[in-house]
Amino acid sequence: MENRLQPPGRRILRVATGTALCLAISFALDLSIPVVAPVFAAFLLATQNRPLSFKAGVAFALVVALTTGSGLLLVPLLRHYAFAGVMITSLMLYLAFRYGLRGGNNLVATFLVAGLTMISAAGTADFQLAVTVVGALVKGLLLAVLVSALTHRLFPEPKSARPQPAARVIPNEQASRIALRAALVVMPAYLLAMADPAGYMPIIMKSVSLGRQSCTTTARSAARDLIGSTLLGGLLAIAFWFALRLFVHLWMFFLWMLLFGLLVGRRLHGISPTHYSPGFWLNSLVTMIILLGQSVQDSVAGKDVYTAFAVRMGLFLAVTVYACLMLLIFEQRGGVR
């Protein structure tokens, strides 16, 4: 294995195996929001070529504490002073995105954005629901980190491999513009979710993914990267759903996820070269996981899976088109290109 498997092959196996394990374990343990762990695992394994260090682990623990605490503290403010609460949430989203753009850990920034929006939106409807979301985020992150460590042990990076380059630090003014744009991408889905947190939680997760992707996408390629990856994610989810129906079992869920992860991973890490960026393929994978996970939960709950999928896909496309418009507006007004 050490001599035959090249670094890109190891990375593909880590992404596919780690995502599939997180998905299977989440549904096996019946976690309240089972798509959280595989989504974070996909982000973690696709962007990090080395396992988390002790320092990074401590940083994640602090982020969990900061996110959950901040999200819960915002709940009373949003209930009694809604406008002020929304403005403070917007500011915190802007600061979280700006932190990632100024050389901070992008995964930490993503978790901050997801936690702030999901917890505070859930708390406006029911404080107990917010506590449930806190538990789901903490369990999902811990599971993603543990599975990431396991997959790095199974498919370690060769000692001769080059270290991962440091995150590019964007100039202060440009980082501020991009962070503002990303925060504006997330806010409509957040406001929509405040009306029905349980129903629109997947929309928040999708908007967080779009906000993250908008930080690296130009207005010129916005339609191709954002809308294209959303449509591809939907098509992959449909194909996955009908494949899973052939034999419904948890092990088949794992194996199909492993197969789809390998197919997307080949393009994500450049073994099958395409004209699309790695962010395009990562967003497609994340979109597929969110849509598929929700469809499985709808099926268990006895809901009309196809109607729910159509509505959810329509909302995903709506927030994606809005994200593209934000990129175009910022470019026309002299924003980031």
ROTOR-666029 format. One record per residue: residue in three letters; x, y, z of N, C-alpha, C in turn. Coordinates in steps of 0.001 Angstrom, whole numbers, always signed. Each point is the difference from the previous one (the first is absolute). Layout:
BEGIN
   rovo     neast    nnorth       nup    caeast   canorth      caup     ceast    cnorth       cup
    ALA         X         Y         Z         X         Y         Z         X         Y         Z
...
***
This chain:
BEGIN
   rovo     neast    nnorth       nup    caeast   canorth      caup     ceast    cnorth       cup
    MET      +847     -1201        +0      -847     +1201        +0      +878     +1246        +0
    GLU     +1081       -40      +802      +871     +1162      +130      +642      +357     -1328
    ASN      +350     -1070      -822      +709      +245     -1241      -937      +226     -1172
    ARG     -1188      -593       +49      -865       +24     -1170      -954     +1183       -34
    LEU      -538      +378     +1130     -1057     +1001       +10      +592     +1397      +114
    GLN      -252      +829     -1003      +524     +1351       -24      -834      +916      +904
    PRO      +550     +1170      +401      -739      +907      +901     -1415      +337      -450
    PRO      -250      +333     -1298     -1399      +294      -382      -939     -1176      +244
    GLY      +479     -1225      -247      -825     -1177      +246      -328      -167     +1469
    ARG      +968      +266      +868      -232       -84     +1440     -1037     +1039      +436
    ARG      +100     +1200      -552      -933     +1070      +372     -1420      -329      -444
    ILE      -137      -586     -1179     -1326      -402      -480      -599     -1042      +935
    LEU      +799      -997      +383      -485     -1047      +902      -375      +575     +1363
    ARG      +762      +995      +458      -337      +617     +1290     -1336      +717       -75
    VAL      -212      +790     -1061     -1262      +736      -143     -1178      -966      -103
    ALA      +123      -988      -868     -1114      -927      -225      -279      -858     +1233
    THR     +1054      -581      +589      -187      -881     +1154      -498      +778     +1213
    GLY      +605     +1160      +251      -397      +794     +1160     -1426      +504       -96
    THR      -388      +483     -1171     -1371      +491      -187     -1006     -1131      +133
    ALA      +313     -1150      -610      -910     -1147       +73      -136      -516     +1433
    LEU     +1099       -58      +738       -54      -452     +1389      -846      +938      +857
    CYS      +214     +1303      -160      -765      +975      +782     -1490       -94      -320
    LEU      -328      -163     -1275     -1409      -107      -390      -642     -1239      +617
    ALA      +679     -1154      -106      -550     -1245      +527      -122       +36     +1518
    ILE     +1029      +496      +687       -26       +48     +1464     -1076      +963      +487
    SER      -141     +1147      -671     -1007      +984      +404     -1409      -578       -58
    PHE      -310      -724     -1087     -1333      -597      -113      -141     -1212      +912
    ALA     +1083      -745      +218       -64     -1150      +896      -267      +438     +1439
    LEU      +604     +1136      +410      -206      +526     +1346     -1255      +854      +109
    ASP      -668      +219     -1144     -1233      +798       -39      +229     +1400      +575
    LEU     +1061      +664      -467      +274     +1364      +443     -1106      +927      -479
    SER      -238     +1073      +747     -1130      +889      -308      +149      +677     -1361
    ILE     +1220      +401      -364      +256      +563     -1339     +1136      -828      -606
    PRO      -302     -1141      -613     +1051      -938      -404      +916      +476     -1116
    VAL      -390     +1050      -737      +857      +440     -1113     +1137      +901      +472
    VAL       -21      +439     +1264     +1035      +917      +486     +1376      -648       -54
    ALA      +127     -1213      +536     +1309      -665       +59      +594      -255     -1389
    PRO      -749      -598      -964      +614      -210     -1314      +340     +1293      -738
    VAL      -796     +1046      +211      +319     +1283      -639     +1306      +561      +547
    PHE      +154        -1     +1337     +1245      +492      +584     +1174      -904      -354
    ALA      -234     -1309       -88     +1072      -918      -392      +458      +284     -1424
    ALA      -952      +267      -899      +360      +315     -1390      +844     +1268       -60
    PHE      -421     +1043      +717      +787     +1235       +42     +1391      -254      +581
    LEU       +43      -740     +1109     +1260      -227      +710      +972      -818      -834
    LEU      -472     -1098      -590      +888      -901      -728      +370      +542     -1381
    ALA      -861      +833      -583      +300      +553     -1323      +984     +1159       +72
    THR       +78      +661     +1151      +840     +1202      +107     +1251      -207      +841
    GLN       +85     -1108      +756     +1147      -234      +874      +692     -1297      -399
    ASN     +1296       +86      -324      +763     -1191      -367      +682      -663     +1192
    ARG       -79      +624     +1152      +592      -547     +1215     -1053       -81     +1089
    PRO      +115      -958      +934      -961       -46     +1111      +143     +1240      +869
    LEU     -1041      +334      +720       +22     +1174      +861     +1050      -150     +1090
    SER      +780     +1041      +213      +983       +11     +1083      -687      +266     +1332
    PHE      +769      -136     +1088      -565      +281     +1328      -465     +1449       +84
    LYS      +780      +911      -569      -358     +1414       +21     -1312      +231      -749
    ALA      -137      -663     -1168     -1235      +156      -773     -1190      -613      +739
    GLY      +254     -1111      +703     -1073      -610      +774      -494      +903     +1113
    VAL      +941      +659      +684      -373      +954     +1050      -777     +1170      -605
    ALA      +449      +460     -1174      -697     +1103      -668     -1430      -384      -343
    PHE      -193     -1239      -462     -1358      -445      -317      -872       -59     +1245
    ALA      +583      -458     +1121      -765       -46     +1243      -441     +1397      +413
    LEU      +898      +977      -153      -342     +1382      +337     -1070      +546      -947
    VAL      +104      -389     -1276     -1005      +448      -973     -1375      -556      +346
    VAL       -42     -1272      +399     -1277      -603      +399      -609      +769     +1159
    ALA      +836      +297     +1004      -496      +734     +1171      -468     +1400      -388
    LEU      +801      +690      -837      -341     +1364      -412     -1277       +18      -845
    THR      -103      -950      -928     -1156       -46      -892     -1286      -286      +759
    THR       +31     -1052      +814     -1210      -367      +740      -392     +1104      +978
    GLY      +999      +566      +675      -302     +1075      +948      -564     +1225      -686
    SER      +622      +402     -1109      -458     +1190      -720     -1387      -220      -588
    GLY      -221     -1203      -582     -1306      -283      -593     -1120       +25     +1024
    LEU      +259      -579     +1170     -1032       -24     +1040      -224     +1386      +599
    LEU     +1076      +797      +119      -146     +1354      +550      -803      +911      -932
    LEU       +49      -304     -1289      -746      +815      -962     -1505      -268       +37
    VAL      -386     -1147      +534     -1417      -387       -33      -905     +1021      +690
    PRO      +269      +420     +1281      -883      +996      +631       -45     +1320      -765
    LEU     +1151      +386      -560       +52     +1254      -754      -863       -94     -1254
    LEU       +66     -1133      -698      -799      -180     -1214     -1495       -77      +316
    ARG      -345      -523     +1142     -1409      -115      +365      -614     +1342      +368
    HIS      +754      +840      +728      -567     +1237      +534      +431     +1249      -784
    TYR     +1160       -59      -643      +493     +1138      -795      +506      -573     -1330
    ALA      -946      -398      -830      +335      -770     -1197      +962      +735      -931
    PHE      -252     +1279      -249      +848      +735      -945     +1440       +88      +513
    ALA      +151      +355     +1272     +1348       +91      +580      +683     -1367       -22
    GLY      -768     -1065      +285      +572     -1339        -6      +484      -417     -1375
    VAL      -796      +327     -1027      +395      -343     -1366     +1246      +783      -413
    MET       +78     +1272      +383     +1176      +805      -332     +1259      -536      +671
    ILE      -118      -418     +1251     +1158      -554      +706      +417     -1326      -632
    THR      -982      -818      -367      +307     -1258      -678      +724      +257     -1324
    SER      -469      +999      -753      +651      +355     -1273     +1447      +412      +227
    LEU      +231      +804     +1044     +1359      +440      +308      +888     -1188      +346
    MET      -525      -932      +781      +791     -1165      +392      +307      -894     -1192
    LEU      -941      -121      -930      +259      -769     -1218     +1095      +662      -827
    TYR       -81     +1304      -120     +1021      +754      -740     +1380      -218      +621
    LEU       +94       +70     +1327     +1281      -175      +680      +523     -1426      -150
    ALA      -913      -983        +4      +420     -1394      -154      +582      -242     -1393
    PHE      -685      +494     -1043      +521      -152     -1357     +1318      +764      -162
    ARG       +71     +1183      +576     +1215      +814      -122     +1186      -680      +685
    TYR      -271      -668     +1116     +1050      -744      +695      +617     -1050      -916
    GLY      -847      -746      -729      +516     -1008      -913      +776      +594     -1163
    LEU      -447     +1133      -503      +659      +643     -1140     +1320      +649      +374
    ARG      +164      +342     +1257     +1224      +660      +454     +1040      -986      +511
    GLY      -103     -1263      -427     +1009      -991      +345      -409      -957     +1094
    GLY     -1221      +151      +545      -467      -914     +1031      -412     -1342      -583
    ASN      -322      -930      +884      -415     -1332      -413     -1387       +76      -630
    ASN      -100      -372     -1284     -1277       +86      -715     -1050      -939      +572
    LEU      +441     -1147      +518      -952      -932      +593      -588      +573     +1283
    VAL      +828      +669      +777      -480      +659     +1213     -1023     +1075      -364
    ALA      +321      +794     -1034      -927     +1045      -441     -1322      -595      -464
    THR       +65     -1128      -732     -1227      -657      -470      -842      -490     +1168
    PHE      +647      -593      +997      -751      -494     +1158      -612     +1158      +786
    LEU      +719     +1105      +118      -546     +1171      +682     -1265      +496      -690
    VAL       +60      +104     -1316     -1155      +488      -757     -1175      -967      +139
    ALA      +263     -1292      -150     -1073      -993      +102      -612        -5     +1396
    GLY      +851       +37     +1012      -501       -39     +1368      -808     +1223      +373
    LEU      +509     +1178      -338      -710     +1244      +330     -1387       +45      -636
    THR       -75      -379     -1254     -1281       +95      -714      -972     -1094      +445
    MET      +465     -1230       +85      -892     -1112      +319      -518       +74     +1429
    ILE      +891      +317      +947      -411       +19     +1407      -929     +1168      +285
    SER      +376     +1188      -461      -834     +1167      +296     -1352       -79      -705
    ALA       -42      -512     -1240     -1277      -145      -706      -900      -999      +707
    ALA      +567     -1113      +454      -793     -1006      +711      -534      +555     +1313
    GLY      +797      +804      +686      -409      +526     +1295     -1143      +984       -63
    THR      -177      +663     -1140     -1108      +954      -110     -1358      -708       +46
    ALA       -38     -1263      -420     -1253      -759       +24      -166      -766     +1303
    ASP     +1088      -640      +447       -82      -844     +1195     +1402      -148      +566
    PHE      +180      +389     +1259     +1331       -91      +599      +481     -1451       +53
    GLN      -916      -929      +219      +371     -1408       +39      +522      -464     -1356
    LEU      -592      +549     -1081      +491      -321     -1340     +1425      +510      -184
    ALA      +294     +1191      +549     +1360      +534       -75      +984      -912      +727
    VAL      -400      -506     +1168      +863      -929      +742      +226     -1277      -815
    THR     -1045      -451      -692      +136     -1177      -863      +992      +254     -1129
    VAL       -64     +1190      -594      +934      +353     -1070     +1422       +79      +542
    VAL      +167      +544     +1208     +1326       +49      +636      +556     -1416      +120
    GLY      -820      -907      +515      +443     -1389      +135      +356      -622     -1334
    ALA      -817      +295     -1031      +260      -556     -1329     +1315      +515      -575
    LEU      +254     +1287      +175     +1243      +578      -516     +1212      -552      +723
    VAL       -73       -73     +1315     +1140      -504      +784      +274     -1470      -341
    LYS     -1049      -824       -13      +171     -1420      -324      +498      -172     -1437
    GLY      -554      +796      -926      +418      -100     -1390     +1451      +380      -188
    LEU      +432     +1070      +656     +1393      +429      -123      +942     -1019      +619
    LEU      -338      -511     +1194      +848     -1005      +650      +119     -1255      -864
    LEU     -1135      -442      -567       +31     -1184      -860      +849      +244     -1236
    ALA      -125     +1183      -610      +794      +320     -1191     +1490       +22      +321
    VAL      +385      +560     +1149     +1414       +62      +389      +539     -1396      +275
    LEU      -772      -837      +706      +450     -1360      +307      +148      -837     -1263
    VAL      -981       +96      -895       +71      -764     -1251     +1147      +523      -869
    SER      +233     +1306       +30     +1124      +568      -746     +1327      -566      +499
    ALA      +154       -88     +1315     +1222      -570      +570      +159     -1465      -413
    LEU     -1116      -751       -12       +43     -1407      -394      +405      -158     -1457
    THR      -592      +792      -885      +321      -129     -1428     +1432      +438      -296
    HIS      +514      +957      +757     +1409      +377      -172      +924     -1123      +451
    ARG      -443      -810      +972      +785     -1164      +416       -71     -1102     -1056
    LEU     -1180      -168      -602      -159     -1033     -1014      +714      +364     -1299
    PHE       -81     +1259      -391      +607      +467     -1251      +882     +1210      +296
    PRO     +1158      -229      +635      +847     +1140      +415      +640      +702     -1195
    GLU      +266     +1260      +191      +715      +775     -1015     +1458      -457        -5
    PRO      +585      -284     -1165     +1405      -422       -33      +922     +1051      +631
    LYS     +1061      -471      +629      +946      +925      +638      +662      +912     -1021
    SER      +107      -482     -1249      +645      +800     -1045      -927     +1049      -593
    ALA     -1290       -43      +350      -963      +949      -579      +285     +1409      +500
    ARG      -224      +958      -857      +217     +1396      +383     -1023      +454     +1018
    PRO      +411      +813      +960      -975      +504      +976     -1026      +899      -672
    GLN     -1175       +16      +573     -1078      +811      -567      +358     +1479       +95
    PRO      -143      +759     -1103      +348     +1428       +54      -881      +758      +979
    ALA      +584     +1033      +591      -754      +815      +962     -1128      +736      -720
    ALA     -1039      +277      +750     -1154      +703      -568      +415     +1386      -490
    ARG      -494      +372     -1185      +349     +1294      -567      -694     +1113      +782
    VAL      +787      +990      +387      -546     +1130      +752      -419     +1082      -991
    ILE     -1277      +296       -49      -541      +999      -921      +165     +1384      +626
    PRO      +357     +1013      -791      +123     +1363      +539     -1242      +443      +752
    ASN      +197      +888      +943     -1049      +380      +942     -1268      +507      -695
    GLU      +134      +935      -942     -1175      +576      -653      -738     -1043      -826
    GLN      +750      -814      -728      -623     -1039      -817      -689     -1044      +877
    ALA      +638      -376     +1113      -598      -973      +917     -1307      +523      +575
    SER       -39     +1293      +300     -1230      +592      +551     -1138       -73     -1005
    ARG      +292      +291     -1290     -1035       -54     -1028      -514     -1431      -204
    ILE      +917      -956       -62      -407     -1388      -218      -785      -522     +1204
    ALA      +441      +348     +1212      -706      -439     +1208     -1408      +578       +59
    LEU      -153     +1271      -390     -1328      +619       -35      -886      -715     -1007
    ARG      +566      -305     -1158      -755      -710     -1036      -432     -1380      +488
    ALA      +896      -729      +654      -327     -1337      +498     -1081       +62     +1082
    ALA       +86     +1001      +880     -1018      +149     +1043     -1367      +286      -612
    LEU       -35      +819     -1048     -1267      +301      -674      -561     -1230      -715
    VAL      +870      -902      -442      -452     -1241      -618      -734      -877     +1016
    VAL      +498       -28     +1244      -564      -876     +1029     -1280      +570      +610
    MET      -104     +1329      +106     -1069      +616      +788     -1429      -344      -458
    PRO      -345       +11     -1297     -1394      -313      -370      -447     -1386      +462
    ALA      +861      -998      -162      -353     -1339      +464      -153       -27     +1516
    TYR      +821      +763      +691       -96       +84     +1460     -1335      +623      +419
    LEU      -394     +1086      -653     -1274      +653      +316     -1175      -915      -324
    LEU      +102      -762     -1092     -1052      -945      -358      -119     -1100     +1050
    ALA     +1150      -469      +482        -2     -1087      +979      -561      +438     +1345
    MET       +57     +1285      +311      -550      +466     +1275     -1515      -206       +59
    ALA      -652       -57     -1154     -1450      -232       -27      -337     -1462      +285
    ASP      +846      -912      -473      -229     -1432      +219     +1358      -694       +69
    PRO      +682       +67     +1158     +1361      -546      +109      +100     -1476      -349
    ALA      -942      -819      +487       +90     -1435      -252      -119      -310     -1495
    GLY      -835      +739      -710      -216      -270     -1417     +1094      +558      -896
    TYR      +603     +1125      +414      +963      +677      -871     +1450      -150      +452
    MET      +274      -899      +949     +1377      -209      +426      +921      -426     -1155
    PRO      -462      -871      -934      +865      -341     -1140      +335     +1212      -866
    ILE      -915      +978       -78      +267     +1193      -805     +1136      +808      +619
    ILE       +48       +52     +1336     +1108      +698      +659     +1317      -679      -345
    MET       +24     -1329       +91     +1237      -730      -303      +434      +240     -1441
    LYS      -960       +35      -913      +330      +269     -1405      +524     +1423      -167
    SER      -617      +972      +667      +440     +1392      -144     +1389      +194      +595
    VAL      +316      -720     +1080     +1347       +72      +575     +1023      -528      -997
    SER      -340     -1097      -667      +885      -542     -1034      +172      +991     -1147
    LEU     -1096      +669      -399       +78     +1004     -1064      +831     +1199      +437
    GLY      -184      +444     +1256      +790     +1111      +498     +1477      -313       -24
    ARG      +346     -1210      +402     +1395      -432       -33      +516       -25     -1437
    GLN      -806      -555      -932      +430       -92     -1395       +87     +1367      -656
    SER      -860      +941      +412       +13     +1332      -603     +1287      +757      +317
    CYS      +715      -425     +1047     +1257      +653      +357     +1109      -286     -1007
    THR      -161     -1071      -800     +1039      -376      -960      -495       +16     -1444
    THR     -1250      +375      -213      -584        +9     -1349      -115     +1429      -519
    THR      +354      +194     -1255      -143     +1313      -605     -1395      +143      -593
    ALA      -419     +1242      -230     -1316      +243      -587       -98      -601     -1399
    ARG     +1119       -29      -707        -6      -510     -1372      -376     -1481       -54
    SER      +451      -774     +1000      -271     -1447        +3     -1056      -390     +1024
    ALA      -726      +988      +542      -953      -272     +1086     -1088      -975      -423
    ALA      -617      +254     -1181     -1102      -855      -446      +467     -1436      -192
    ARG     +1157      -159      -610      +507     -1352      -251      +349      -706     +1303
    ASP      +702      +692      +897      +471      -635     +1229     -1116      -205     +1017
    LEU      -794     +1035      +260     -1006       -85     +1049     -1245      -760      -461
    ILE      -606      +470     -1105     -1217      -662      -477      +322     -1392      -542
    GLY     +1088      -118      -729      +376     -1304      -555      +243     -1045     +1069
    SER      +713      +364     +1060      +279      -958     +1068     -1270      -373      +761
    THR      -936      +961      +148     -1270      -302      +669      -833      -980      -824
    LEU       -75      +240     -1309      -745      -918      -874      +636     -1383       -26
    LEU     +1334       -38       -73      +679     -1299       -14      -222      -737     +1317
    GLY       +47      +743     +1126      -270      -619     +1290     -1392      -604       +58
    GLY      -987      +705      -577     -1359      -528       -49      -100     -1261      -848
    LEU      +675        -7     -1154       -20     -1185      -863      +677     -1188      +674
    LEU     +1108      +261      +694      +679     -1076      +731      -895      -561     +1104
    ALA      -734      +891      +683      -900      -446     +1063     -1114      -886      -560
    ILE      -526      +381     -1171     -1056      -810      -634      +544     -1374      -380
    ALA     +1190       -17      -622      +606     -1277      -390      +282      -864     +1231
    PHE      +510      +612     +1062      +290      -711     +1253     -1287      -587      +576
    TRP     -1078      +784        +5     -1270      -442      +585      -545     -1239      -713
    PHE        -5       +29     -1330      -531     -1141      -744      +936     -1210       +90
    ALA     +1310      +247      +122      +932     -1117      +209      -235      -640     +1363
    LEU      -234      +826     +1011      -228      -511     +1350     -1298      -793       +83
    ARG      -993      +367      -792     -1292      -696       +28      +110     -1449      -487
    LEU     +1068      -327      -738      +167     -1373      -481      +141      -980     +1157
    PHE      +664      +450     +1069      +161      -828     +1192      +240      +929     +1184
    VAL     -1038      +219      +775       +62      +972     +1092      +638      -646     +1222
    HIS     +1219      +419      +293      +716      -517     +1162     +1095     +1010      +355
    LEU      +346       +39     +1289     +1003      +965      +455     +1346      -236      -665
    TRP      +370     -1276      -196     +1277      -281      -649       -10      +454     -1453
    MET     -1135      -155      -670       -86      +496     -1374       +58     +1521       -28
    PHE      -571      +646     +1005      +100     +1459      +131     +1471      +399       +48
    PHE      +772      -721      +829     +1438      +266      +110      +714      -252     -1321
    LEU      -291     -1144      -635      +710      -362     -1226      -322      +939     -1163
    TRP     -1275      +383      -133      -355      +949     -1065      +658     +1358      +245
    MET       +32      +443     +1259      +666     +1270      +306     +1494       -89      -305
    LEU      +583     -1156      +298     +1416      -208      -321      +230      +111     -1506
    LEU      -880      -612      -788      +139       +39     -1462      -154     +1421      -528
    PHE     -1048      +702      +433      -207     +1373      -470     +1132      +911      +469
    GLY      +503      -242     +1211     +1135      +785      +493     +1244      -211      -842
    LEU      +222     -1225      -436     +1150      -284      -858      -148      +675     -1368
    LEU     -1221       -42      -553      -232      +618     -1310      +224     +1509       +44
    VAL      -535      +653     +1038      +196     +1446      +132     +1437      +309      +398
    GLY      +583      -842      +876     +1367      +227      +469     +1024       -29     -1118
    ARG      -213      -837     -1014      +935       -49     -1132      +100     +1344      -697
    ARG     -1101      +712       -69        -6     +1320      -639      +422     +1091      +983
    LEU      -332      -197     +1252      +377      +962     +1030     +1513      +120      +117
    HIS      +700     -1129      -103     +1453       -10      +166      +758      -136     -1313
    GLY      -700      +181     -1129      +676      +149     -1285      +449     -1268      -682
    ILE      -386     -1184      +478      +371     -1234      -709      -758       -92     -1321
    SER     -1253      +436        +8      -773      +147     -1244      -154     +1493      -260
    PRO      +926      +603      -757        -7     +1464      -165     -1286      +514      -646
    THR      -483     +1124      +501     -1176      +660      -559      +268     +1498       -55
    HIS      -933      +731      -599      +118     +1455       -69      -536      +673     +1266
    TYR      -514      -793      +924      -615      +567     +1197      +987       -20     +1169
    SER      -180      +954      +898      +898      +140     +1144      -297     -1063     +1057
    PRO      +945      -263      +935      -284      -918     +1107     -1206      +440      +823
    GLY      -193     +1332      +149     -1149      +498      +742     -1317      -418      -623
    PHE       -43       -88     -1332     -1196      -440      -711      -360     -1425      +419
    TRP      +995      -886       +17      -259     -1405      +313      -301      -194     +1487
    LEU      +654      +769      +855      -291       -96     +1430     -1417      +473      +299
    ASN      -424     +1095      -635     -1360      +500      +203     -1031      -980      -555
    SER      +312      -671     -1096      -905     -1017      -546      -166     -1151      +982
    LEU     +1122      -433      +600       -53     -1099      +968      -809      +387     +1232
    VAL      +227     +1205      +513      -724      +469     +1180     -1492      +128      -293
    THR      -347      +545     -1173     -1407      +135      -387      -667     -1364       -73
    MET      +685      -968      -579      -548     -1352       -97      -265      -588     +1382
    ILE      +945      +172      +926      -152      -555     +1347     -1205      +619      +709
    ILE      -140     +1329       -98     -1110      +675      +682     -1346      -457      -561
    LEU      -113        -3     -1337     -1268      -394      -629      -330     -1463      +276
    LEU      +987      -856      -114      -222     -1426      +214      -376      -287     +1451
    GLY      +749      +598      +937      -283      -229     +1411     -1409      +421      +380
    GLN      -431     +1147      -504     -1352      +471      +293     -1055      -907      -623
    SER      +276      -518     -1193      -956      -906      -643      -148     -1295      +793
    VAL     +1108      -516      +521       -62     -1208      +819      -813      +257     +1265
    GLN      +225     +1163      +625      -777      +339     +1199     -1484      +179      -334
    ASP      -306      +608     -1150     -1397      +142      -422      -649     -1362      -187
    SER      +742      -952      -581      -526     -1337      -219      -305      -697     +1318
    VAL      +904      +137      +975      -203      -617     +1316     -1218      +609      +691
    ALA      -187     +1318      -177     -1115      +696      +639     -1327      -216      -733
    GLY       +31      -682     -1161     -1225      -268      -747      -460     +1157      -864
    LYS      +873      +946      -299      -374     +1140      -832      +103      -357     -1484
    ASP      -562      +858      -827      +116      -155     -1452     +1404      +441      -411
    VAL      +864      -974      -239     +1416      +280      -252      +189      +846     -1249
    TYR      -722      -300     -1064      +234      +664     -1284      -478     +1451       +19
    THR     -1125      +252      +644      -470     +1385      +125      +958      +812      +867
    ALA      +416      -582     +1122      +922      +698      +895     +1327      +277      -703
    PHE      +475      -964      -795     +1255      +200      -727      -139     +1120     -1018
    ALA     -1120       +28      -728      -214     +1040     -1007       -32     +1383      +637
    VAL      -696      +128     +1139       -53     +1293      +697     +1385      +401      +489
    ARG      +696      -960      +598     +1334      +298      +536      +974      +371     -1114
    MET       -64      -709     -1114      +880      +298     -1130      -308     +1376      -568
    GLY     -1275      +355       -56      -369     +1337      -462      +561     +1084      +903
    LEU       -54      -215     +1309      +565      +965      +952     +1519       +78      -131
    PHE      +635     -1136      -204     +1453       -15      -198      +379      +830     -1227
    LEU      -746      -181     -1090      +288      +763     -1214      -268     +1488      +207
    ALA     -1049      +316      +784      -321     +1405      +255     +1127      +693      +758
    VAL      +514      -634     +1060     +1083      +634      +765     +1287       +27      -816
    THR      +170      -959      -920     +1186        -6      -847       -40     +1134     -1018
    VAL     -1174      +204      -620      -155     +1113      -948      +220     +1336      +723
    TYR      -532      +103     +1210      +213     +1218      +791     +1497      +220      +257
    ALA      +736     -1080      +316     +1441      +125      +229      +712      +507     -1254
    CYS      -419      -495     -1171      +585      +477     -1257      -286     +1483      -209
    LEU     -1215      +434      +312      -347     +1416      -136      +853      +869      +908
    MET      +281      -479     +1214      +855      +755      +918     +1390      +188      -595
    LEU      +541     -1057      -601     +1326      +106      -616        -1     +1000     -1147
    LEU     -1055       -28      -825       -85      +917     -1137      -162     +1447      +460
    ILE      -828      +210     +1025      -220     +1361      +511     +1290      +572      +561
    PHE      +752      -798      +745     +1251      +487      +581     +1028      +302     -1079
    GLU        -7      -796     -1079      +947      +277     -1084      -375     +1299      -721
    GLN     -1282      +212      -266      -441     +1201      -699      +261     +1268      +815
    ARG       -38      -155     +1332      +233     +1154      +883     +1465      +134      +408
    GLY      +853      -681      -749     +1431      +138      +288      +477      -920     +1083
    GLY      -753     -1131      +195      +385      -937     +1035     +1118      -907      -481
    VAL       +84     -1144      +675     +1094      -946      -277      -275      -738     -1298
    ARG     +1050      -165      -781      -136      -701     -1279      +646     -1378      +115
***
